[in-house]
Amino acid sequence: MNIERADFMEVLKDSYSAYYTIADPETEELPLVFRGDYFKRDMHYWFTKKAVVWDNQTGEFAYAFSAESFTPELAERCIDYALEDGLPRVQPGKDHYHTDIKVLLIADTVSEETKKLVQKKSFTKNYNHSLWGFTNLLVAAVDLSGKKTYTNKAGNALVKYFRKLFDARK
């Protein structure tokens, strides 16, 4: 049973909208469907909230692209766009722990060249020698015809996430 890309994108957007703030695409030249913003703040205090023991903030910017297939050049442009758009949104500071930039390339088929590009893609940025946190790039290429997910090393957890989405479609 083949999965229609438009239907899968609706399921993906619905899944992300539970925890993320969904923003409409700001580009016309790339097949960006949506951007999801997620922020979380954890804090531990002693008896009163004025006596903070530790405080950290994490975040994530997820960029979901959809196309019939991604050439390595188009995939590279999508990843570059996500980095250029996401990095200025990161707000490092003494309480910032990490912010991930997640790029999801949803396609009917994924070529071998695109798969290799995704698997070797990596990016990390430290702020103030990691004292103000860091940013990682997570990339996933999803092949809907074969129900396969290819990720870079930082995005290995996305394989399990997409497997659950595929299982929910059965």
Secondary structure, 3 states (H helix, E strand, C coil): CCCCHHHHHHHHHHHHHCCCEEECCCCCCCCEEEEEEEEEEEEEECCCCCCEEEEEEEEEEEEEEEEEEECHHHHHHHHHHHHHHHHHHCCCCCCEEEEEEEEEEEEEEECHHHHHHHHHCCCEEECCCCCCCEEEEEEEEEECCCCEEEECHHHCHHHHHHHHHHHHCC
